[in-house]
Amino acid sequence: MNREFTVQQPERYAVQGLDQVETPRLLIYDWAIEENLRRLDERCGGLGHVRIMAKSCKCTAILERAHDAGVPAVKASCVAEARTIADRTSFDDILVAFPCYGPAADGFIALQRDFPHKSFAVVVPNLTCAEGLAARADGEVAVYLDLDPGMKRTGVRIGPEAVELAEAIDGLPSVRVRGLHVYGGNFHPYSPAAIRSYSREMLRRVDGVVQALGGPSRIGEVASSSTQTMASNIAAHRAAGYGWRMTVTPGTAILWDSYYNDTLPGAFVYAAAVATRVVDSRVHRGRPLLTTDCGTKLGVGADIGPVHVMAFPGYRSFGKSERFGGLEPVGVDRASFEPVGDELSGMVGRVVLVFPKHVCTTVNQYAFALRVSRGRLCGRIPVDARDG
């Protein structure tokens, strides 16, 4: 079966009064947030091993629920995001996982000054970044050395070059290496065997860096892992018996999306959906097509790819423009593969639920989401940590 069409427990996504919602609109489901936190706890052997990535949900209300459930630390993608988290959540341990230069470095120093009772750190990929922080510091600045596990985006190679960089940073005033940051990202295509092998080899190399820098007494944390790699990294870390502390930094696991569901089917459940309305219909080359109000600039992220669709059993999402989306028939029920018709009558004006391929960029489209609890709409959730 094409997992694009699989939605667990579809009856739990029914919402009373959804036809009264102005579309497109992001929806967040209470029950699914709780279920995903429970599954995250189970997969990680305790939420104490998690440093949650804020950029996926961008909602301090959701982050606070993760904190209340037992997640002790958070990872922000920019200084503005970190400031919102510091101001509006109970998290005391905040890592800015992005290099800061110029005004961003000034902003990080101000963040420490404005929230003196919270603990902040920032990743540094090179000596230039560390020197900029040292020049601005009015107290100690904790940094995490950014290691490149092969993504070729930022960071120093895992090995002697990382040790040399750490030693150079130690020579700067006011800057202290507190930990390591090694984000493995995503695998294309996904292969469980390849990921297990990757985790074992990557952590073996990281261990070499930790030991060369003085061991666990010097390196307080290794922040690792995406949602895809967190389980294999935890398993490899335990199997090898490493003495240093490792956390995992998933983000998508809280809200889930169809890309991850295709690579890790059923690992988590959809907690975010977009309500979109059919605004027109037509027959093109003998095929009925539906147009929705869910485009890439107002609705779902531009990199959505295939998405799950609920309400019309014989249709799937296809092609997007900036303002409109589309649905086309596949001829069968997406779950049962029973043949269904493609009658257009009665479709226009109806509301459809879409579960995006990339939830992070979709959430970023909205100033607020509608909260769904027990099948009812019950207020707004501000998407208040999306600045930057």
PyMOL commands that set and color helices and strands:
alter all, ss='L'
color gray80, all
select helices_A, chain A and resi 3-5+10-13+18-20+30-44+47-49+60-69+79-88+103-114+127-136+160-170+192-212+230-240+252-255+258-263+359-363
alter helices_A, ss='H'
color red, helices_A
select strands_A, chain A and resi 25-29+51-53+73-76+93-96+119-124+141-148+156-157+175-182+221-224+246-248+272-284+287-292+308-310+315-318+325-329+351-355+368-373+376-382
alter strands_A, ss='S'
color yellow, strands_A
deselect
rebuild
show_as cartoon
